[in-house]
Amino acid sequence: MFAILETGGKQYKVAPGTIVKVEKLDGARGDTYVFDKVLALATDDATKVGNPYVEGAKVTGTIIRQGKARKIRVFKYRAKTNYRRRYGHRQPYTEVRIESIG
């Protein structure tokens, strides 16, 4: 059994018990989060594909932690003009354990 859900502009294939890192969600550690934008739902006997979402389907998960990804360095450079800019960015994320699909 698995589902394909959409959150944060990205799509994730999840099954019960898997841990996924998604774009930052509101909530604290231990809170339950319900994903209602389910694109496809596959069980042992049938597969449902939404148009765009499967009606009545939801995926429930528990927030494990909020964090930040590794820092990336961004460097802008223009040749022959002595223009250089350097900055970094750390993307926030939420780690979620998928509890149930229904």
C-alpha positions as CSV (number, residue, x, y, z in Angstrom):
1,M,0.0,0.0,0.0
2,F,1.3,3.4,-0.9
3,A,0.1,6.9,-1.9
4,I,1.5,9.8,-3.9
5,L,0.9,13.1,-2.1
6,E,1.6,16.7,-3.0
7,T,2.9,19.2,-0.5
8,G,5.1,22.3,-0.8
9,G,4.9,22.1,-4.6
10,K,6.6,18.7,-4.7
11,Q,5.3,15.1,-4.9
12,Y,6.2,12.3,-2.6
13,K,5.6,8.5,-2.8
14,V,4.9,7.4,0.8
15,A,3.9,4.2,2.6
16,P,3.0,3.6,6.2
17,G,6.1,3.8,8.4
18,T,8.3,5.8,6.0
19,I,10.0,9.1,7.0
20,V,10.0,11.9,4.6
21,K,11.5,15.4,4.6
22,V,9.0,17.9,3.2
23,E,8.9,21.7,3.0
24,K,8.3,23.4,6.3
25,L,4.9,22.7,7.8
26,D,3.2,24.5,10.8
27,G,3.3,22.4,13.9
28,A,5.5,21.3,16.7
29,R,7.2,18.0,17.4
30,G,4.7,15.2,18.1
31,D,1.8,16.9,16.4
32,T,-0.4,15.1,13.8
33,Y,-0.6,16.5,10.3
34,V,-3.1,15.4,7.7
35,F,-2.2,15.6,4.0
36,D,-5.4,15.9,1.9
37,K,-3.8,16.4,-1.5
38,V,-3.5,12.8,-2.5
39,L,-2.7,12.3,-6.2
40,A,-2.8,8.5,-6.3
41,L,-3.7,5.8,-3.9
42,A,-2.6,2.1,-4.4
43,T,-3.8,-0.7,-2.2
44,D,-3.4,-4.5,-2.6
45,D,-6.4,-4.9,-4.8
46,A,-7.0,-1.5,-6.5
47,T,-5.4,1.7,-7.6
48,K,-7.1,5.1,-7.6
49,V,-5.8,8.0,-9.6
50,G,-7.2,11.4,-8.9
51,N,-8.1,14.2,-11.3
52,P,-6.2,16.0,-9.9
53,Y,-6.8,14.6,-6.3
54,V,-8.4,11.5,-5.0
55,E,-11.7,12.4,-3.3
56,G,-11.9,11.5,0.4
57,A,-8.3,10.2,0.5
58,K,-6.0,11.4,3.2
59,V,-2.6,10.6,4.6
60,T,-1.8,11.1,8.3
61,G,1.6,11.7,9.6
62,T,3.4,12.7,12.9
63,I,5.9,15.5,12.9
64,I,9.3,14.1,14.1
65,R,11.3,17.4,14.0
66,Q,11.7,20.8,12.4
67,G,15.1,21.5,11.0
68,K,17.3,23.2,8.4
69,A,19.1,21.6,5.5
70,R,22.9,22.0,4.9
71,K,24.0,25.5,3.9
72,I,24.5,26.2,0.3
73,R,26.8,28.9,-1.0
74,V,25.5,31.3,-3.7
75,F,28.1,33.3,-5.5
76,K,27.3,35.9,-8.1
77,Y,30.0,37.1,-10.4
78,R,30.2,39.5,-13.4
79,A,33.3,39.4,-15.5
80,K,35.4,42.5,-16.0
81,T,33.3,44.7,-13.6
82,N,34.7,43.8,-10.2
83,Y,31.2,42.6,-9.1
84,R,31.1,39.7,-6.6
85,R,28.4,38.8,-4.1
86,R,28.4,35.8,-1.8
87,Y,25.7,34.6,0.5
88,G,24.4,31.4,1.9
89,H,21.0,29.8,2.4
90,R,19.6,27.0,4.6
91,Q,16.2,25.7,3.6
92,P,13.9,24.8,6.4
93,Y,12.2,21.4,6.4
94,T,9.9,19.2,8.4
95,E,10.5,15.5,9.0
96,V,7.3,13.5,9.0
97,R,6.6,9.8,9.8
98,I,3.7,8.5,7.8
99,E,1.2,6.7,10.1
100,S,-1.7,5.8,8.0
101,I,-3.1,6.0,4.5
102,G,-6.8,6.1,3.9
